[in-house]
């Protein structure tokens, strides 16, 4: 399993790699704006950093799994690689 | 087995990511077997610079890609989809990478010991 982190929605749209089915996609910083873009909320691989959502005044969506910083640490331990896609 | 895989995702010019990745790759090649993978807009780094250095206000670090075999770096890959997306088949390139499909890219990631994303 590979953990992909995206720090903006553009980083996600333009990154050019298609993650495998078992990978996880974690959205941090302005990447959490993905939650108000309905077209991507159906992907079960998506995780969103709860703290960054709260910082931006966004509420936690029921269709997406939100995680804390300590969950993030747990995910990095479970993953073979952590790839950071920035834009 | 590739010990260090460098993934290059940023285009040249608007940030130092591209130059830093190249410098890090050369440093990495001194002590382990490395591979480069160009993905997304990172593929644009492979286009031969057309302006003279004075007009670019930066170093033409991309010309250094030609020297990679001298540093024992022979595994240079690029994502085929990104290559098609940016129409790079028609462009003059500093070097020709091995094009990988998405399943090949995933296999390369799995087989690499460490991955550094720039």
N, CA and C atoms of all chains as a GROMACS GRO file, in nm:
protein
  615
    1UNK      N    1   0.085  -0.120   0.000
    1UNK     CA    2   0.000   0.000   0.000
    1UNK      C    3   0.088   0.125   0.000
    2UNK      N    4   0.052   0.220  -0.082
    2UNK     CA    5   0.126   0.345  -0.091
    2UNK      C    6   0.035   0.458  -0.046
    3UNK      N    7   0.088   0.546   0.039
    3UNK     CA    8   0.010   0.661   0.085
    3UNK      C    9   0.048   0.782   0.000
    4UNK      N   10  -0.050   0.833  -0.073
    4UNK     CA   11  -0.027   0.952  -0.154
    4UNK      C   12  -0.086   1.072  -0.080
    5UNK      N   13  -0.008   1.177  -0.057
    5UNK     CA   14  -0.066   1.298   0.003
    5UNK      C   15  -0.069   1.409  -0.101
    6UNK      N   16  -0.178   1.483  -0.098
    6UNK     CA   17  -0.198   1.594  -0.193
    6UNK      C   18  -0.222   1.721  -0.113
    7UNK      N   19  -0.146   1.828  -0.141
    7UNK     CA   20  -0.163   1.950  -0.062
    7UNK      C   21  -0.252   2.053  -0.132
    8UNK      N   22  -0.308   2.016  -0.248
    8UNK     CA   23  -0.406   2.103  -0.314
    8UNK      C   24  -0.486   2.016  -0.410
    9UNK      N   25  -0.601   2.068  -0.452
    9UNK     CA   26  -0.681   1.988  -0.546
    9UNK      C   27  -0.612   1.980  -0.682
   10UNK      N   28  -0.534   2.086  -0.716
   10UNK     CA   29  -0.457   2.081  -0.842
   10UNK      C   30  -0.351   1.971  -0.837
   11UNK      N   31  -0.288   1.955  -0.720
   11UNK     CA   32  -0.187   1.850  -0.705
   11UNK      C   33  -0.250   1.715  -0.738
   12UNK      N   34  -0.377   1.698  -0.700
   12UNK     CA   35  -0.448   1.572  -0.729
   12UNK      C   36  -0.482   1.561  -0.878
   13UNK      N   37  -0.536   1.670  -0.934
   13UNK     CA   38  -0.580   1.664  -1.073
   13UNK      C   39  -0.465   1.648  -1.171
   14UNK      N   40  -0.350   1.712  -1.139
   14UNK     CA   41  -0.242   1.718  -1.237
   14UNK      C   42  -0.128   1.622  -1.209
   15UNK      N   43  -0.143   1.535  -1.109
   15UNK     CA   44  -0.024   1.459  -1.071
   15UNK      C   45   0.015   1.352  -1.171
   16UNK      N   46  -0.078   1.307  -1.255
   16UNK     CA   47  -0.040   1.222  -1.368
   16UNK      C   48  -0.016   1.075  -1.336
   17UNK      N   49  -0.028   1.037  -1.209
   17UNK     CA   50  -0.010   0.897  -1.173
   17UNK      C   51  -0.146   0.841  -1.133
   18UNK      N   52  -0.174   0.717  -1.172
   18UNK     CA   53  -0.300   0.658  -1.132
   18UNK      C   54  -0.274   0.562  -1.016
   19UNK      N   55  -0.313   0.599  -0.894
   19UNK     CA   56  -0.283   0.513  -0.780
   19UNK      C   57  -0.358   0.379  -0.790
   20UNK      N   58  -0.295   0.273  -0.735
   20UNK     CA   59  -0.359   0.140  -0.739
   20UNK      C   60  -0.480   0.136  -0.647
   21UNK      N   61  -0.558   0.028  -0.661
   21UNK     CA   62  -0.682   0.015  -0.584
   21UNK      C   63  -0.655   0.006  -0.434
   22UNK      N   64  -0.538  -0.049  -0.396
   22UNK     CA   65  -0.510  -0.067  -0.252
   22UNK      C   66  -0.444   0.056  -0.190
   23UNK      N   67  -0.407   0.156  -0.272
   23UNK     CA   68  -0.342   0.277  -0.220
   23UNK      C   69  -0.442   0.366  -0.147
   24UNK      N   70  -0.389   0.459  -0.068
   24UNK     CA   71  -0.474   0.558  -0.002
   24UNK      C   72  -0.436   0.698  -0.050
   25UNK      N   73  -0.536   0.785  -0.061
   25UNK     CA   74  -0.513   0.922  -0.104
   25UNK      C   75  -0.550   1.015   0.010
   26UNK      N   76  -0.451   1.082   0.068
   26UNK     CA   77  -0.476   1.171   0.182
   26UNK      C   78  -0.468   1.316   0.137
   27UNK      N   79  -0.572   1.391   0.168
   27UNK     CA   80  -0.576   1.533   0.130
   27UNK      C   81  -0.548   1.619   0.251
   28UNK      N   82  -0.446   1.705   0.238
   28UNK     CA   83  -0.407   1.794   0.348
   28UNK      C   84  -0.404   1.938   0.296
   29UNK      N   85  -0.383   2.034   0.386
   29UNK     CA   86  -0.377   2.177   0.350
   29UNK      C   87  -0.497   2.212   0.260
   30UNK      N   88  -0.474   2.286   0.149
   30UNK     CA   89  -0.587   2.325   0.064
   30UNK      C   90  -0.647   2.206  -0.012
   31UNK      N   91  -0.579   2.091  -0.004
   31UNK     CA   92  -0.633   1.971  -0.066
   31UNK      C   93  -0.766   1.930  -0.005
   32UNK      N   94  -0.792   1.974   0.120
   32UNK     CA   95  -0.918   1.936   0.185
   32UNK      C   96  -1.040   1.996   0.114
   33UNK      N   97  -1.015   2.093   0.026
   33UNK     CA   98  -1.126   2.152  -0.050
   33UNK      C   99  -1.192   2.049  -0.142
   34UNK      N  100  -1.126   1.934  -0.158
   34UNK     CA  101  -1.183   1.823  -0.235
   34UNK      C  102  -1.320   1.783  -0.180
   35UNK      N  103  -1.339   1.807  -0.050
   35UNK     CA  104  -1.463   1.762   0.014
   35UNK      C  105  -1.585   1.840  -0.036
   36UNK      N  106  -1.562   1.961  -0.091
   36UNK     CA  107  -1.679   2.034  -0.142
   36UNK      C  108  -1.691   2.017  -0.293
   37UNK      N  109  -1.610   1.923  -0.346
   37UNK     CA  110  -1.621   1.892  -0.489
   37UNK      C  111  -1.683   1.753  -0.500
   38UNK      N  112  -1.810   1.749  -0.523
   38UNK     CA  113  -1.889   1.627  -0.513
   38UNK      C  114  -1.840   1.511  -0.599
   39UNK      N  115  -1.780   1.544  -0.715
   39UNK     CA  116  -1.747   1.437  -0.810
   39UNK      C  117  -1.644   1.338  -0.755
   40UNK      N  118  -1.565   1.377  -0.654
   40UNK     CA  119  -1.458   1.289  -0.608
   40UNK      C  120  -1.490   1.220  -0.476
   41UNK      N  121  -1.604   1.252  -0.419
   41UNK     CA  122  -1.633   1.202  -0.284
   41UNK      C  123  -1.671   1.054  -0.283
   42UNK      N  124  -1.692   0.994  -0.399
   42UNK     CA  125  -1.733   0.854  -0.402
   42UNK      C  126  -1.615   0.757  -0.397
   43UNK      N  127  -1.491   0.809  -0.406
   43UNK     CA  128  -1.374   0.722  -0.406
   43UNK      C  129  -1.343   0.676  -0.263
   44UNK      N  130  -1.352   0.544  -0.235
   44UNK     CA  131  -1.331   0.496  -0.097
   44UNK      C  132  -1.187   0.509  -0.049
   45UNK      N  133  -1.091   0.538  -0.140
   45UNK     CA  134  -0.950   0.548  -0.101
   45UNK      C  135  -0.917   0.685  -0.041
   46UNK      N  136  -1.011   0.778  -0.049
   46UNK     CA  137  -0.983   0.915  -0.006
   46UNK      C  138  -0.991   0.931   0.146
   47UNK      N  139  -0.888   0.998   0.203
   47UNK     CA  140  -0.886   1.036   0.344
   47UNK      C  141  -0.861   1.186   0.348
   48UNK      N  142  -0.916   1.252   0.450
   48UNK     CA  143  -0.899   1.397   0.461
   48UNK      C  144  -0.852   1.430   0.602
   49UNK      N  145  -0.757   1.521   0.614
   49UNK     CA  146  -0.705   1.559   0.746
   49UNK      C  147  -0.805   1.652   0.816
   50UNK      N  148  -0.857   1.601   0.929
   50UNK     CA  149  -0.964   1.670   1.002
   50UNK      C  150  -0.923   1.812   1.046
   51UNK      N  151  -0.799   1.827   1.095
   51UNK     CA  152  -0.753   1.957   1.144
   51UNK      C  153  -0.755   2.063   1.034
   52UNK      N  154  -0.714   2.024   0.913
   52UNK     CA  155  -0.710   2.120   0.803
   52UNK      C  156  -0.851   2.158   0.755
   53UNK      N  157  -0.944   2.063   0.769
   53UNK     CA  158  -1.085   2.094   0.738
   53UNK      C  159  -1.136   2.201   0.835
   54UNK      N  160  -1.110   2.178   0.966
   54UNK     CA  161  -1.158   2.269   1.069
   54UNK      C  162  -1.096   2.408   1.052
   55UNK      N  163  -0.966   2.412   1.017
   55UNK     CA  164  -0.898   2.541   0.995
   55UNK      C  165  -0.967   2.624   0.888
   56UNK      N  166  -1.026   2.556   0.792
   56UNK     CA  167  -1.090   2.625   0.679
   56UNK      C  168  -1.241   2.640   0.699
   57UNK      N  169  -1.287   2.607   0.818
   57UNK     CA  170  -1.428   2.625   0.849
   57UNK      C  171  -1.520   2.529   0.778
   58UNK      N  172  -1.464   2.418   0.729
   58UNK     CA  173  -1.547   2.320   0.658
   58UNK      C  174  -1.592   2.211   0.754
   59UNK      N  175  -1.713   2.163   0.736
   59UNK     CA  176  -1.761   2.057   0.824
   59UNK      C  177  -1.722   1.921   0.765
   60UNK      N  178  -1.717   1.822   0.852
   60UNK     CA  179  -1.676   1.689   0.808
   60UNK      C  180  -1.786   1.622   0.727
   61UNK      N  181  -1.759   1.584   0.602
   61UNK     CA  182  -1.862   1.521   0.520
   61UNK      C  183  -1.885   1.376   0.564
   62UNK      N  184  -2.008   1.332   0.553
   62UNK     CA  185  -2.040   1.196   0.600
   62UNK      C  186  -1.989   1.090   0.504
   63UNK      N  187  -1.964   1.127   0.377
   63UNK     CA  188  -1.926   1.027   0.277
   63UNK      C  189  -1.775   1.004   0.269
   64UNK      N  190  -1.695   1.087   0.339
   64UNK     CA  191  -1.549   1.075   0.331
   64UNK      C  192  -1.494   1.047   0.470
   65UNK      N  193  -1.392   0.961   0.477
   65UNK     CA  194  -1.331   0.930   0.607
   65UNK      C  195  -1.232   1.041   0.643
   66UNK      N  196  -1.255   1.104   0.760
   66UNK     CA  197  -1.166   1.210   0.806
   66UNK      C  198  -1.072   1.151   0.912
   67UNK      N  199  -0.946   1.192   0.908
   67UNK     CA  200  -0.848   1.134   1.002
   67UNK      C  201  -0.776   1.245   1.078
   68UNK      N  202  -0.715   1.208   1.191
   68UNK     CA  203  -0.640   1.303   1.273
   68UNK      C  204  -0.491   1.289   1.241
   69UNK      N  205  -0.410   1.378   1.302
   69UNK     CA  206  -0.265   1.368   1.281
   69UNK      C  207  -0.211   1.233   1.327
   70UNK      N  208  -0.263   1.181   1.440
   70UNK     CA  209  -0.209   1.052   1.487
   70UNK      C  210  -0.251   0.937   1.395
   71UNK      N  211  -0.372   0.947   1.335
   71UNK     CA  212  -0.411   0.846   1.235
   71UNK      C  213  -0.313   0.850   1.117
   72UNK      N  214  -0.275   0.973   1.080
   72UNK     CA  215  -0.182   0.992   0.968
   72UNK      C  216  -0.050   0.919   0.998
   73UNK      N  217   0.000   0.936   1.120
   73UNK     CA  218   0.123   0.868   1.159
   73UNK      C  219   0.105   0.717   1.145
   74UNK      N  220  -0.012   0.667   1.188
   74UNK     CA  221  -0.042   0.524   1.176
   74UNK      C  222  -0.040   0.479   1.031
   75UNK      N  223  -0.097   0.560   0.942
   75UNK     CA  224  -0.100   0.524   0.800
   75UNK      C  225   0.040   0.520   0.740
   76UNK      N  226   0.128   0.615   0.782
   76UNK     CA  227   0.264   0.614   0.727
   76UNK      C  228   0.337   0.487   0.770
   77UNK      N  229   0.306   0.436   0.892
   77UNK     CA  230   0.371   0.314   0.938
   77UNK      C  231   0.322   0.192   0.860
   78UNK      N  232   0.196   0.194   0.817
   78UNK     CA  233   0.140   0.081   0.743
   78UNK      C  234   0.182   0.080   0.596
   79UNK      N  235   0.225   0.197   0.545
   79UNK     CA  236   0.249   0.210   0.401
   79UNK      C  237   0.392   0.174   0.365
   80UNK      N  238   0.406   0.116   0.245
   80UNK     CA  239   0.540   0.085   0.194
   80UNK      C  240   0.614   0.214   0.161
   81UNK      N  241   0.545   0.305   0.091
   81UNK     CA  242   0.603   0.435   0.057
   81UNK      C  243   0.501   0.544   0.087
   82UNK      N  244   0.552   0.665   0.115
   82UNK     CA  245   0.465   0.782   0.128
   82UNK      C  246   0.506   0.882   0.021
   83UNK      N  247   0.418   0.906  -0.074
   83UNK     CA  248   0.451   0.999  -0.182
   83UNK      C  249   0.376   1.129  -0.161
   84UNK      N  250   0.451   1.238  -0.164
   84UNK     CA  251   0.391   1.369  -0.143
   84UNK      C  252   0.380   1.442  -0.275
   85UNK      N  253   0.257   1.464  -0.320
   85UNK     CA  254   0.234   1.536  -0.447
   85UNK      C  255   0.199   1.680  -0.413
   86UNK      N  256   0.281   1.772  -0.459
   86UNK     CA  257   0.258   1.914  -0.425
   86UNK      C  258   0.235   1.994  -0.552
   87UNK      N  259   0.169   2.108  -0.532
   87UNK     CA  260   0.149   2.199  -0.647
   87UNK      C  261   0.144   2.340  -0.593
   88UNK      N  262   1.783  -0.439  -0.805
   88UNK     CA  263   1.674  -0.364  -0.742
   88UNK      C  264   1.715  -0.218  -0.723
   89UNK      N  265   1.622  -0.129  -0.758
   89UNK     CA  266   1.650   0.013  -0.740
   89UNK      C  267   1.642   0.047  -0.592
   90UNK      N  268   1.749   0.107  -0.540
   90UNK     CA  269   1.747   0.145  -0.399
   90UNK      C  270   1.676   0.277  -0.379
   91UNK      N  271   1.702   0.370  -0.470
   91UNK     CA  272   1.642   0.504  -0.457
   91UNK      C  273   1.569   0.540  -0.586
   92UNK      N  274   1.442   0.568  -0.573
   92UNK     CA  275   1.367   0.612  -0.691
   92UNK      C  276   1.330   0.760  -0.671
   93UNK      N  277   1.369   0.841  -0.765
   93UNK     CA  278   1.334   0.984  -0.761
   93UNK      C  279   1.216   1.008  -0.854
   94UNK      N  280   1.106   1.060  -0.799
   94UNK     CA  281   0.991   1.093  -0.884
   94UNK      C  282   0.992   1.244  -0.906
   95UNK      N  283   0.992   1.284  -1.032
   95UNK     CA  284   0.999   1.426  -1.065
   95UNK      C  285   0.864   1.472  -1.118
   96UNK      N  286   0.798   1.560  -1.044
   96UNK     CA  287   0.660   1.595  -1.077
   96UNK      C  288   0.642   1.742  -1.115
   97UNK      N  289   0.747   1.823  -1.096
   97UNK     CA  290   0.731   1.967  -1.122
   97UNK      C  291   0.795   2.007  -1.254
   98UNK      N  292   0.731   2.100  -1.326
   98UNK     CA  293   0.792   2.150  -1.449
   98UNK      C  294   0.913   2.238  -1.414
   99UNK      N  295   1.005   2.259  -1.507
   99UNK     CA  296   1.118   2.347  -1.478
   99UNK      C  297   1.072   2.492  -1.481
  100UNK      N  298   1.144   2.581  -1.418
  100UNK     CA  299   1.117   2.724  -1.438
  100UNK      C  300   1.047   2.794  -1.326
  101UNK      N  301   0.930   2.744  -1.280
  101UNK     CA  302   0.855   2.822  -1.182
  101UNK      C  303   0.887   2.789  -1.038
  102UNK      N  304   0.972   2.690  -1.015
  102UNK     CA  305   1.011   2.658  -0.878
  102UNK      C  306   1.148   2.592  -0.881
  103UNK      N  307   1.205   2.571  -0.761
  103UNK     CA  308   1.337   2.508  -0.756
  103UNK      C  309   1.327   2.355  -0.745
  104UNK      N  310   1.204   2.302  -0.741
  104UNK     CA  311   1.186   2.157  -0.726
  104UNK      C  312   1.268   2.078  -0.829
  105UNK      N  313   1.256   2.119  -0.956
  105UNK     CA  314   1.318   2.042  -1.064
  105UNK      C  315   1.469   2.039  -1.047
  106UNK      N  316   1.528   2.158  -1.026
  106UNK     CA  317   1.673   2.166  -1.009
  106UNK      C  318   1.718   2.089  -0.885
  107UNK      N  319   1.644   2.102  -0.775
  107UNK     CA  320   1.681   2.034  -0.651
  107UNK      C  321   1.675   1.883  -0.667
  108UNK      N  322   1.573   1.836  -0.740
  108UNK     CA  323   1.559   1.692  -0.762
  108UNK      C  324   1.679   1.639  -0.839
  109UNK      N  325   1.720   1.714  -0.941
  109UNK     CA  326   1.835   1.671  -1.022
  109UNK      C  327   1.961   1.666  -0.936
  110UNK      N  328   1.983   1.770  -0.856
  110UNK     CA  329   2.101   1.773  -0.768
  110UNK      C  330   2.098   1.656  -0.670
  111UNK      N  331   1.979   1.631  -0.613
  111UNK     CA  332   1.966   1.522  -0.516
  111UNK      C  333   1.992   1.387  -0.584
  112UNK      N  334   1.944   1.373  -0.708
  112UNK     CA  335   1.964   1.247  -0.781
  112UNK      C  336   2.112   1.223  -0.806
  113UNK      N  337   2.185   1.328  -0.845
  113UNK     CA  338   2.329   1.312  -0.869
  113UNK      C  339   2.400   1.273  -0.739
  114UNK      N  340   2.361   1.338  -0.629
  114UNK     CA  341   2.421   1.305  -0.500
  114UNK      C  342   2.389   1.160  -0.463
  115UNK      N  343   2.263   1.119  -0.484
  115UNK     CA  344   2.221   0.983  -0.453
  115UNK      C  345   2.294   0.879  -0.534
  116UNK      N  346   2.325   0.915  -0.661
  116UNK     CA  347   2.390   0.818  -0.750
  116UNK      C  348   2.531   0.783  -0.701
  117UNK      N  349   2.587   0.870  -0.613
  117UNK     CA  350   2.723   0.845  -0.565
  117UNK      C  351   2.728   0.727  -0.469
  118UNK      N  352   2.615   0.696  -0.402
  118UNK     CA  353   2.624   0.589  -0.302
  118UNK      C  354   2.518   0.480  -0.315
  119UNK      N  355   2.427   0.489  -0.413
  119UNK     CA  356   2.334   0.376  -0.431
  119UNK      C  357   2.285   0.371  -0.575
  120UNK      N  358   2.218   0.262  -0.608
  120UNK     CA  359   2.163   0.252  -0.744
  120UNK      C  360   2.033   0.333  -0.746
  121UNK      N  361   2.020   0.422  -0.843
  121UNK     CA  362   1.904   0.509  -0.846
  121UNK      C  363   1.830   0.498  -0.980
  122UNK      N  364   1.706   0.544  -0.979
  122UNK     CA  365   1.627   0.554  -1.102
  122UNK      C  366   1.549   0.684  -1.096
  123UNK      N  367   1.521   0.740  -1.212
  123UNK     CA  368   1.440   0.861  -1.220
  123UNK      C  369   1.308   0.827  -1.287
  124UNK      N  370   1.200   0.887  -1.236
  124UNK     CA  371   1.070   0.868  -1.298
  124UNK      C  372   1.004   1.005  -1.316
  125UNK      N  373   0.981   1.042  -1.441
  125UNK     CA  374   0.914   1.169  -1.470
  125UNK      C  375   0.764   1.144  -1.481
  126UNK      N  376   0.687   1.219  -1.403
  126UNK     CA  377   0.542   1.200  -1.402
  126UNK      C  378   0.474   1.335  -1.418
  127UNK      N  379   0.361   1.337  -1.486
  127UNK     CA  380   0.282   1.459  -1.500
  127UNK      C  381   0.364   1.571  -1.563
  128UNK      N  382   0.351   1.693  -1.507
  128UNK     CA  383   0.421   1.809  -1.563
  128UNK      C  384   0.573   1.795  -1.549
  129UNK      N  385   0.617   1.700  -1.466
  129UNK     CA  386   0.761   1.676  -1.452
  129UNK      C  387   0.824   1.636  -1.585
  130UNK      N  388   0.745   1.574  -1.674
  130UNK     CA  389   0.796   1.533  -1.806
  130UNK      C  390   0.847   1.652  -1.886
  131UNK      N  391   0.794   1.772  -1.855
  131UNK     CA  392   0.834   1.892  -1.930
  131UNK      C  393   0.981   1.926  -1.908
  132UNK      N  394   1.041   1.870  -1.802
  132UNK     CA  395   1.184   1.892  -1.778
  132UNK      C  396   1.269   1.835  -1.891
  133UNK      N  397   1.211   1.738  -1.965
  133UNK     CA  398   1.289   1.670  -2.068
  133UNK      C  399   1.298   1.748  -2.199
  134UNK      N  400   1.220   1.856  -2.210
  134UNK     CA  401   1.224   1.935  -2.334
  134UNK      C  402   1.355   2.012  -2.340
  135UNK      N  403   1.421   2.003  -2.454
  135UNK     CA  404   1.547   2.075  -2.477
  135UNK      C  405   1.523   2.225  -2.460
  136UNK      N  406   1.596   2.294  -2.368
  136UNK     CA  407   1.576   2.438  -2.352
  136UNK      C  408   1.610   2.512  -2.481
  137UNK      N  409   1.526   2.609  -2.517
  137UNK     CA  410   1.547   2.678  -2.644
  137UNK      C  411   1.607   2.816  -2.627
  138UNK      N  412   1.583   2.880  -2.513
  138UNK     CA  413   1.635   3.015  -2.491
  138UNK      C  414   1.779   3.007  -2.440
  139UNK      N  415   1.860   3.112  -2.472
  139UNK     CA  416   1.993   3.116  -2.411
  139UNK      C  417   1.983   3.142  -2.261
  140UNK      N  418   2.086   3.106  -2.187
  140UNK     CA  419   2.083   3.116  -2.041
  140UNK      C  420   2.048   3.257  -1.995
  141UNK      N  421   2.102   3.361  -2.064
  141UNK     CA  422   2.079   3.500  -2.022
  141UNK      C  423   1.929   3.532  -2.025
  142UNK      N  424   1.858   3.475  -2.120
  142UNK     CA  425   1.715   3.504  -2.133
  142UNK      C  426   1.631   3.424  -2.034
  143UNK      N  427   1.686   3.312  -1.986
  143UNK     CA  428   1.609   3.227  -1.894
  143UNK      C  429   1.626   3.268  -1.748
  144UNK      N  430   1.734   3.341  -1.720
  144UNK     CA  431   1.768   3.382  -1.583
  144UNK      C  432   1.782   3.263  -1.489
  145UNK      N  433   1.820   3.151  -1.542
  145UNK     CA  434   1.848   3.034  -1.457
  145UNK      C  435   1.942   2.940  -1.533
  146UNK      N  436   1.997   2.846  -1.458
  146UNK     CA  437   2.088   2.750  -1.516
  146UNK      C  438   2.010   2.650  -1.602
  147UNK      N  439   2.067   2.608  -1.715
  147UNK     CA  440   2.005   2.502  -1.796
  147UNK      C  441   2.040   2.367  -1.738
  148UNK      N  442   1.985   2.337  -1.618
  148UNK     CA  443   2.025   2.212  -1.554
  148UNK      C  444   1.982   2.090  -1.634
  149UNK      N  445   1.878   2.108  -1.721
  149UNK     CA  446   1.828   1.991  -1.795
  149UNK      C  447   1.935   1.930  -1.886
  150UNK      N  448   2.030   2.014  -1.932
  150UNK     CA  449   2.135   1.960  -2.019
  150UNK      C  450   2.215   1.854  -1.943
  151UNK      N  451   2.214   1.864  -1.809
  151UNK     CA  452   2.286   1.767  -1.726
  151UNK      C  453   2.228   1.626  -1.736
  152UNK      N  454   2.102   1.615  -1.780
  152UNK     CA  455   2.041   1.480  -1.793
  152UNK      C  456   2.123   1.394  -1.889
  153UNK      N  457   2.185   1.459  -1.989
  153UNK     CA  458   2.265   1.384  -2.085
  153UNK      C  459   2.385   1.316  -2.018
  154UNK      N  460   2.427   1.372  -1.906
  154UNK     CA  461   2.545   1.319  -1.838
  154UNK      C  462   2.512   1.204  -1.743
  155UNK      N  463   2.383   1.173  -1.728
  155UNK     CA  464   2.343   1.071  -1.630
  155UNK      C  465   2.414   0.936  -1.650
  156UNK      N  466   2.431   0.887  -1.777
  156UNK     CA  467   2.502   0.759  -1.793
  156UNK      C  468   2.644   0.764  -1.734
  157UNK      N  469   2.708   0.883  -1.738
  157UNK     CA  470   2.843   0.894  -1.679
  157UNK      C  471   2.839   0.878  -1.527
  158UNK      N  472   2.723   0.904  -1.469
  158UNK     CA  473   2.707   0.884  -1.324
  158UNK      C  474   2.649   0.746  -1.293
  159UNK      N  475   2.652   0.657  -1.392
  159UNK     CA  476   2.599   0.521  -1.378
  159UNK      C  477   2.448   0.520  -1.355
  160UNK      N  478   2.379   0.621  -1.404
  160UNK     CA  479   2.232   0.622  -1.396
  160UNK      C  480   2.179   0.585  -1.534
  161UNK      N  481   2.124   0.465  -1.544
  161UNK     CA  482   2.075   0.419  -1.673
  161UNK      C  483   1.924   0.401  -1.674
  162UNK      N  484   1.863   0.402  -1.556
  162UNK     CA  485   1.718   0.381  -1.548
  162UNK      C  486   1.645   0.515  -1.540
  163UNK      N  487   1.608   0.566  -1.655
  163UNK     CA  488   1.532   0.691  -1.660
  163UNK      C  489   1.398   0.661  -1.725
  164UNK      N  490   1.291   0.680  -1.649
  164UNK     CA  491   1.158   0.642  -1.696
  164UNK      C  492   1.067   0.765  -1.702
  165UNK      N  493   0.964   0.756  -1.783
  165UNK     CA  494   0.862   0.860  -1.785
  165UNK      C  495   0.727   0.794  -1.803
  166UNK      N  496   0.625   0.857  -1.748
  166UNK     CA  497   0.489   0.806  -1.757
  166UNK      C  498   0.438   0.828  -1.900
  167UNK      N  499   0.397   0.718  -1.963
  167UNK     CA  500   0.354   0.724  -2.104
  167UNK      C  501   0.231   0.815  -2.121
  168UNK      N  502   0.137   0.806  -2.027
  168UNK     CA  503   0.015   0.888  -2.035
  168UNK      C  504   0.049   1.036  -2.033
  169UNK      N  505   0.142   1.076  -1.941
  169UNK     CA  506   0.181   1.216  -1.932
  169UNK      C  507   0.251   1.260  -2.060
  170UNK      N  508   0.333   1.169  -2.114
  170UNK     CA  509   0.404   1.197  -2.239
  170UNK      C  510   0.306   1.230  -2.350
  171UNK      N  511   0.200   1.149  -2.359
  171UNK     CA  512   0.098   1.172  -2.463
  171UNK      C  513   0.021   1.300  -2.434
  172UNK      N  514  -0.011   1.321  -2.305
  172UNK     CA  515  -0.091   1.437  -2.265
  172UNK      C  516  -0.023   1.568  -2.304
  173UNK      N  517   0.110   1.574  -2.288
  173UNK     CA  518   0.183   1.697  -2.318
  173UNK      C  519   0.239   1.697  -2.460
  174UNK      N  520   0.208   1.594  -2.539
  174UNK     CA  521   0.251   1.589  -2.679
  174UNK      C  522   0.403   1.588  -2.694
  175UNK      N  523   0.472   1.518  -2.606
  175UNK     CA  524   0.618   1.525  -2.605
  175UNK      C  525   0.683   1.442  -2.716
  176UNK      N  526   0.603   1.360  -2.786
  176UNK     CA  527   0.661   1.280  -2.894
  176UNK      C  528   0.712   1.369  -3.007
  177UNK      N  529   0.653   1.490  -3.020
  177UNK     CA  530   0.691   1.580  -3.129
  177UNK      C  531   0.798   1.679  -3.089
  178UNK      N  532   0.842   1.676  -2.963
  178UNK     CA  533   0.935   1.778  -2.913
  178UNK      C  534   1.080   1.726  -2.917
  179UNK      N  535   1.173   1.823  -2.931
  179UNK     CA  536   1.315   1.787  -2.918
  179UNK      C  537   1.344   1.769  -2.769
  180UNK      N  538   1.395   1.652  -2.731
  180UNK     CA  539   1.417   1.622  -2.590
  180UNK      C  540   1.566   1.613  -2.558
  181UNK      N  541   1.602   1.644  -2.433
  181UNK     CA  542   1.742   1.633  -2.393
  181UNK      C  543   1.785   1.487  -2.388
  182UNK      N  544   1.691   1.398  -2.358
  182UNK     CA  545   1.719   1.254  -2.362
  182UNK      C  546   1.587   1.178  -2.378
  183UNK      N  547   1.598   1.055  -2.427
  183UNK     CA  548   1.476   0.976  -2.445
  183UNK      C  549   1.460   0.879  -2.327
  184UNK      N  550   1.359   0.897  -2.244
  184UNK     CA  551   1.339   0.805  -2.132
  184UNK      C  552   1.266   0.678  -2.178
  185UNK      N  553   1.267   0.577  -2.095
  185UNK     CA  554   1.186   0.457  -2.120
  185UNK      C  555   1.044   0.489  -2.075
  186UNK      N  556   0.947   0.471  -2.165
  186UNK     CA  557   0.809   0.505  -2.130
  186UNK      C  558   0.742   0.388  -2.056
  187UNK      N  559   0.674   0.421  -1.948
  187UNK     CA  560   0.607   0.319  -1.866
  187UNK      C  561   0.456   0.341  -1.866
  188UNK      N  562   0.383   0.230  -1.875
  188UNK     CA  563   0.238   0.238  -1.859
  188UNK      C  564   0.207   0.247  -1.709
  189UNK      N  565   0.080   0.275  -1.675
  189UNK     CA  566   0.046   0.289  -1.533
  189UNK      C  567   0.075   0.163  -1.451
  190UNK      N  568   0.041   0.041  -1.502
  190UNK     CA  569   0.076  -0.079  -1.423
  190UNK      C  570   0.228  -0.095  -1.404
  191UNK      N  571   0.307  -0.059  -1.508
  191UNK     CA  572   0.453  -0.066  -1.497
  191UNK      C  573   0.503   0.031  -1.390
  192UNK      N  574   0.441   0.151  -1.386
  192UNK     CA  575   0.480   0.252  -1.287
  192UNK      C  576   0.454   0.200  -1.146
  193UNK      N  577   0.336   0.140  -1.127
  193UNK     CA  578   0.304   0.085  -0.995
  193UNK      C  579   0.401  -0.025  -0.955
  194UNK      N  580   0.439  -0.110  -1.053
  194UNK     CA  581   0.534  -0.218  -1.025
  194UNK      C  582   0.670  -0.161  -0.986
  195UNK      N  583   0.711  -0.053  -1.054
  195UNK     CA  584   0.839   0.011  -1.024
  195UNK      C  585   0.839   0.067  -0.882
  196UNK      N  586   0.727   0.130  -0.843
  196UNK     CA  587   0.714   0.184  -0.708
  196UNK      C  588   0.726   0.074  -0.604
  197UNK      N  589   0.657  -0.038  -0.630
  197UNK     CA  590   0.660  -0.150  -0.536
  197UNK      C  591   0.799  -0.209  -0.522
  198UNK      N  592   0.873  -0.212  -0.634
  198UNK     CA  593   1.004  -0.276  -0.634
  198UNK      C  594   1.114  -0.185  -0.580
  199UNK      N  595   1.085  -0.057  -0.559
  199UNK     CA  596   1.188   0.036  -0.513
  199UNK      C  597   1.195   0.035  -0.361
  200UNK      N  598   1.318   0.044  -0.310
  200UNK     CA  599   1.336   0.042  -0.164
  200UNK      C  600   1.290   0.174  -0.101
  201UNK      N  601   1.337   0.283  -0.158
  201UNK     CA  602   1.299   0.415  -0.107
  201UNK      C  603   1.253   0.502  -0.223
  202UNK      N  604   1.155   0.585  -0.197
  202UNK     CA  605   1.104   0.674  -0.303
  202UNK      C  606   1.110   0.817  -0.253
  203UNK      N  607   1.165   0.904  -0.335
  203UNK     CA  608   1.169   1.046  -0.302
  203UNK      C  609   1.090   1.122  -0.407
  204UNK      N  610   0.994   1.200  -0.362
  204UNK     CA  611   0.902   1.268  -0.454
  204UNK      C  612   0.939   1.417  -0.456
  205UNK      N  613   0.970   1.469  -0.574
  205UNK     CA  614   1.003   1.612  -0.585
  205UNK      C  615   0.902   1.683  -0.674
   0.00000   0.00000   0.00000
